[in-house]
Amino acid sequence: MFKIKSSIKAFLFFLIVFPVAVNAQLALNSGLSATQMASILAGPGVQISNAVITSPSNYYSSFNASGTNLGLSNGLLLTTGDYTVAVGPNNQQGAATVDNNPGDATLQAIAGVNTYDAAVLEFDFIPQNDTIEFKYIFASEEYPEYVCSTYNDLFGFFISGPGITGTQNLAIIPGT
């Protein structure tokens, strides 16, 4: 069996409120450790180590979205503000939390400007097989209020390790 050990940085930026109608309510679970969050993201059969979360504790939780039209039944929610806003509804402009906490240097390099209120989860993992898969949804409470303004939402999903040249961002739009 082929094993890969890689270091992953999951930067999920501005994942606050899903601007779509839902059929059921999003259920959130707080108080998770970095290892618990990495295990949720990686799934079963993956050995997790060195998990670190760099974020205020109200910026992350796990979620259960059973019965909603979100597209994922459960997973990890990383936000740039109070995660409870994700339950919605998103019917108020400016519901986002702005704390002016530190951003992330890697995301700043992509954006070319300072970033703020980053939620960063980093961990090492060893999968049981030679293939890994992560499903993610990027959403923003600030859509559509700030479209074409000086505010931009940013998300990166970075991986590095044996067999990978440098650090690669997996969160790209095909053809870009």
N, C-alpha and C positions, 0 to 999 in steps of 0.2 A: 504494500500500500504506500502510495506517495503522499508525503506530508509537506505542507508549506507552513512556514512560520512567518508571519507578516505583522507589521505594526500598522494600525489603522487609526486615523484621526477622523472622527465623524463630526463635522461642523454643520450643524443644522441651524441655520440662521433665519430668524423671523418666522418660525413655524408656530404661529400663535392661534389663529382662528381660521377655520376652513370656510371660505366664502361660498358655500353651497348649502342648499336646503338638505336637511337630514331627516330620516324616517324615525330615528330613535335617538336617545341622548347618549353622548359620549361619556363613558364612565372612567374616571381618573383614579390613580393610586399613587400616592406620594410616599416620601420617606425611604426611597430606594438607595442602596449603595451603588457606587460606580461599577462594581463587579456584577451586581444584579442587573443594572441597566445594560452592560455589555453583553451579558448572557441573553437578555431579551432580544437585543439586536442581532446577535450571532445565531441564536437558535440552538436546538439540541445537537449533540454530537460534536461540539466545538470546545476545545480547551481554551479557557480565558485566563490571562494573567496581566499584571501591571495596569489594572484599570484605574483611571483617574478622571474625575469630572471637575472642570473648571467653570463654575457657574454658581450663582446664588441658588439655594435649595428650592425656591419657588419657580425656577425656570425649567424644571424637568419632572416628569412622572411617566408611569406606564399608562396605557389606555386600553379600553375594551370598546370596540365600535360595532359589536354585533348588532345587526338590525339596522345599521345606517348605510348610506350610499357612499361612504368614504373610500371604499376600495381595499381596505385592509381591516381585518376583523380585530386585530390587537397589535400592540407594538409599543414603541417608545416615543414619547413626545419631548422634544427639546425646543425651548422657546427663547425669545429675547425679552421676556417679561413674564408676568404672572400667568402660569399655565392654566389657571382656572378660567381665563377668558376663552379658552378653546372650546368650552362647552357650548358657548353661543347663547342666543343667536347673535350674529354679527349685524345688528341693526342700529348701530350707533357709531358715528364718526369719532375717531380718537379714543377708542376703547383700549388701545395698546398701552402698555406700561413702558415708560421711558425712564430708566434709572441712571443712564450715562455711566454704566459699569464699563470696564475695559473691553475692547474688541479683540480681534485676533490678527496677528501679523501676517499669517498666510492669506487670510481673506482680504486684508488690506492691500497686499501685493496684487491680488486679482482685480480689486475694485479701483485701485489707484487713489483711494481716499481713506481717511480714518474710519474705522468701524467701532460700534459700541454694542454693549449688552450681549456679548457672544455667549453661547452655550457650547462648550467643547467637551466631548467625550473621547478619550484616547485609551486604547488597550492593545495588547498583543494577543494573537490567537493562533491556534493550530487546528485546522479542520481535519476530520477523519478521512476525507476524500481529496481529490485533486482539483475540485471546483468549488467556488463559493458563490453565493447569491445573496444580495440584499435588496429588499423592496423598500422604497421610500416615497413619501409624498412631500412636496414642498408647498407650503401655503403661507399666506400672509394676512394678518388682520388689516394691514394698511392698504389692501387692494379693495376698491379701485381709487380711493381718495388721493393717493400720492403718485399715481401713474404719470410719467413724464415730468416729474418734479426733481428736485435735488436729492430726494431720499430714494435709496435703492435697497431692496431686500437682496440678501446674498446667502448662498448655501454652497458648501463644499463637502465632498466625501472623499477623503484622501487615504491612499494606501501606499505602503512601501514595504520592502522586505526582499528576501532572496528571489531572484528571477525577475525582479521589477527594477527598471532603471529609474533612479531618483524617487521622487514622490509623485504619484499620479492622482489627479482629480477624477473620480468616477462619476461625478455629478455634472455631466456635460450634455448638451443637446446634440444629438447625432448630426454630423456634418459641420460642426463648428470647431 
